[in-house]
Amino acid sequence: MSNLKILKKLATNNNAIFGLTVIFITLIVAIFAPYIAPHGPNEQHLLDRLNPPSMKHPLGTDGHGRDLLSRIIFGSRISLMIGLISIGIGLGLGVPLGLTAGYFGGIYEEIVMRGIDILMSFPGILLALVVVAILGPGLFNVMVAIGVWSIPIFTRMVRGSTLSIKEEEFIEAARSIGLGDFKIILKQVLPNCLAPILVLSSLRLATAILSAAALSFLGLGAQPPTPDWGAMLSAGREYLRVAWWFSTFPGLAIMFVVLGFNLLGDGLRDILDPKMRGNIR
């Protein structure tokens, strides 16, 4: 499918357009956070503790008198960074493993896939919890944990695509003109795997952001006073009866960003490879 056709289909896909719009707004907010936020993310106004939404603080304040709007704006940086770096880890290790396992097969494939099966035997969030428990709580360790969780998912998907692609006639043609195995993998197999990789990456970004928020909610992610959405949600639990805005607005921020990536992934799946409908999540 040509780039022009992809763009035309993208422009008519409501899910993809809505998802792209949400992601674009979040990205702009994250990049220009210091210029958009009305206050510093850790700037305290103790006389304004737990103030409801007002002209001075449009989304209210938290238990330390910090402006919630400013903290949510700066928190977008944390969430996007966690999503991108953790998925980068999953892609950086999972894609090469899937390509080589699917292409070469044999004992190497058995070793790789049995290791992947062991990782897949753990529920995803439990695997992330184990990694964080080993490494300790913290923002970087959460990114590593979610990245490790993503490796087997990318590996299995790319291996499946590679097994199908390597049987195609153009692969035989590449071998017949003397291309080596690694050149075939890089120039023939990988480009034909890009569509499912792109779709899965978008869906996994949503999962990564949601999982990072869950770990921070449990106190295992970003530590105070970092403006992390999951940690803000957790801190607001104590004030649900008297300050509903404390938890509500960080929760809505998580919901909209995760929804944006999910809708973009669904739209890309429909555009790039309708056969994948319902097969990945």
Secondary structure in CASP SS format (residue, H / E / C, confidence):
PFRMAT SS
TARGET T0000
AUTHOR 0000-0000-0000
METHOD secondary structure of the structure
MODEL  1
M C 1.00
S C 1.00
N H 1.00
L H 1.00
K H 1.00
I H 1.00
L H 1.00
K H 1.00
K H 1.00
L H 1.00
A H 1.00
T C 1.00
N C 1.00
N H 1.00
N H 1.00
A H 1.00
I H 1.00
F H 1.00
G H 1.00
L H 1.00
T H 1.00
V H 1.00
I H 1.00
F H 1.00
I H 1.00
T H 1.00
L H 1.00
I H 1.00
V H 1.00
A H 1.00
I H 1.00
F C 1.00
A H 1.00
P H 1.00
Y H 1.00
I H 1.00
A C 1.00
P C 1.00
H C 1.00
G C 1.00
P C 1.00
N C 1.00
E C 1.00
Q C 1.00
H C 1.00
L H 1.00
L H 1.00
D H 1.00
R C 1.00
L C 1.00
N C 1.00
P C 1.00
P C 1.00
S C 1.00
M C 1.00
K C 1.00
H C 1.00
P C 1.00
L C 1.00
G C 1.00
T E 1.00
D C 1.00
G C 1.00
H C 1.00
G C 1.00
R C 1.00
D E 1.00
L H 1.00
L H 1.00
S H 1.00
R H 1.00
I H 1.00
I H 1.00
F H 1.00
G H 1.00
S H 1.00
R H 1.00
I H 1.00
S H 1.00
L H 1.00
M H 1.00
I H 1.00
G H 1.00
L H 1.00
I H 1.00
S H 1.00
I H 1.00
G H 1.00
I H 1.00
G H 1.00
L H 1.00
G H 1.00
L H 1.00
G H 1.00
V H 1.00
P H 1.00
L H 1.00
G H 1.00
L H 1.00
T H 1.00
A H 1.00
G H 1.00
Y H 1.00
F H 1.00
G C 1.00
G H 1.00
I H 1.00
Y H 1.00
E H 1.00
E H 1.00
I H 1.00
V H 1.00
M H 1.00
R H 1.00
G H 1.00
I H 1.00
D H 1.00
I H 1.00
L H 1.00
M H 1.00
S C 1.00
F C 1.00
P C 1.00
G H 1.00
I H 1.00
L H 1.00
L H 1.00
A H 1.00
L H 1.00
V H 1.00
V H 1.00
V H 1.00
A H 1.00
I H 1.00
L H 1.00
G C 1.00
P C 1.00
G C 1.00
L H 1.00
F H 1.00
N H 1.00
V H 1.00
M H 1.00
V H 1.00
A H 1.00
I H 1.00
G H 1.00
V H 1.00
W H 1.00
S H 1.00
I H 1.00
P H 1.00
I H 1.00
F H 1.00
T H 1.00
R H 1.00
M H 1.00
V H 1.00
R H 1.00
G H 1.00
S H 1.00
T H 1.00
L H 1.00
S H 1.00
I H 1.00
K C 1.00
E C 1.00
E C 1.00
E H 1.00
F H 1.00
I H 1.00
E H 1.00
A H 1.00
A H 1.00
R H 1.00
S H 1.00
I C 1.00
G C 1.00
L C 1.00
G C 1.00
D H 1.00
F H 1.00
K H 1.00
I H 1.00
I H 1.00
L H 1.00
K H 1.00
Q H 1.00
V H 1.00
L H 1.00
P H 1.00
N H 1.00
C H 1.00
L H 1.00
A H 1.00
P H 1.00
I H 1.00
L H 1.00
V H 1.00
L H 1.00
S H 1.00
S H 1.00
L H 1.00
R H 1.00
L H 1.00
A H 1.00
T H 1.00
A H 1.00
I H 1.00
L H 1.00
S H 1.00
A H 1.00
A H 1.00
A H 1.00
L H 1.00
S H 1.00
F H 1.00
L C 1.00
G C 1.00
L C 1.00
G C 1.00
A C 1.00
Q C 1.00
P C 1.00
P C 1.00
T C 1.00
P C 1.00
D C 1.00
W H 1.00
G H 1.00
A H 1.00
M H 1.00
L H 1.00
S H 1.00
A H 1.00
G H 1.00
R H 1.00
E H 1.00
Y H 1.00
L C 1.00
R C 1.00
V C 1.00
A C 1.00
W H 1.00
W H 1.00
F H 1.00
S H 1.00
T H 1.00
F H 1.00
P H 1.00
G H 1.00
L H 1.00
A H 1.00
I H 1.00
M H 1.00
F H 1.00
V H 1.00
V H 1.00
L H 1.00
G H 1.00
F H 1.00
N H 1.00
L H 1.00
L H 1.00
G H 1.00
D H 1.00
G H 1.00
L H 1.00
R H 1.00
D H 1.00
I H 1.00
L H 1.00
D C 1.00
P H 1.00
K H 1.00
M H 1.00
R C 1.00
G C 1.00
N C 1.00
I C 1.00
R C 1.00
END
